[in-house]
Amino acid sequence: MKVISKLWIGIGILILLSPLGLILPERLKAGDAWGEWGADYFKELTGYIPAGLEKLSALWSAPMPDYTFKGWEEKGLSGLSFAYIISAIAGIIVVVAIVWLIGRILAGKGDSQH
């Protein structure tokens, strides 16, 4: 089996495992998944939002907030898990496209120097 095939199989497995970040905290009654806290979570936890966090949180708006689609919040754990998988696939497509494009640009620059 080629290395590239093993890579894609590994990525596929990771895609299918991506909902674990949603399922495990739900099953274990652990609250939010680690690292997925927003400014509102810190306000709830500490009573205020640190100034730097508040300033930076207004700078970026995620294309798929909470890794789901608008209106899917009420679909339950299975619907949200499916949205996580779709989000993972979309993210991988974007990353692969960007890396491929950069590779093509750099390969083109290398050919023109010889």
N, C-alpha and C positions, 0 to 999 in steps of 0.2 A: 504494500500500500504506500502511495506517495505521501510525502510530508504534507503537501498542500491538502490532500484528502483528509489526513488526520487532523489538520488545523480546522477545517470546516466541520468535521464531526464534533470536535471539541467545542467549537463556537455554537453549534446546534444544541449540544447538551447544556451549555451555559444559558442559552436562550430559554430552553424548557425549564431550567432551574430558577430563572429570574423571579418568578412569583413567590419563591420561598421568603424573600424579604418582606412580603406582605402577609403570607400565610403563617409563618412561625410566630411573629409578634402577636397576631390575632389569636392563635391557638394557645400560646403560652401566657396570654394576658399581660404582655410586656409593654403595651403602649405603642408609640410610633416606632417604625423601623429606625435603626441607628443611622444617624447622619441626615435624616430627612426632615429636619426641624426647620420651620420658617420663623420669621421674626415674631409672629403671633404666639408661637410656642414659648419663646423666651419671655415674652411679656406675661404669659400665663404663669410661667414657672417662677420668674423673679420679680414681676411687678413693673418692669420697664423694659424698653428695647434699647440696647447699647447704641449710641449715636452712630458709630461707624457701620454697624450692621444695618441700621435703618437707612442710612445713606446708600449703602451698596445694594440693599434689597430692591430699591427703586430703580436701579441701573439695568437689571436684567429681568425679563419675563420669559419663563420657559415656554417653548412651543407646545409641549404637552404637559401642563401642570399635573402633578401627582401621577404621571405616567399613564394617564387615562384620557378618554375623550369627553367632551362636554356632554353632560347629561347622563354619564355612565356611573356616577357616584352611587346611585341607588340600585345598581344591578347585582349587588352582593359580591361575595368573595370570588365566585367562579367568573363573573363578568369582569371584575377588576384584574383577576389573574390573566385572563385572555388579553386584556388591554396592556398588561405588563409585557406579555410576549410580543404583541404587535409593536409596542414601543421599543423593545429590544431589537427587533428586526429592522425597524425604521432607523434606529441609531446606527446599527451596523452598516446598513446601506449607505448612509451619509458618510460615515468614517471611511469605508472602502472606496467610495467615489472620490473623496478628497485625497486620499493617499494615492489612488490611481492617477488622478489629475496631476498631483505634484510630481509623481514618478515620470509621467509623460513629459512634463515641462523640463524636469532636470535631465532626462534622457535626450531630449531635443537640444538642450544647451551643450551637452557633452559631444554630440555628433557634429555640431557646427565648429568646434575648436580644432578638429583634426583635418 
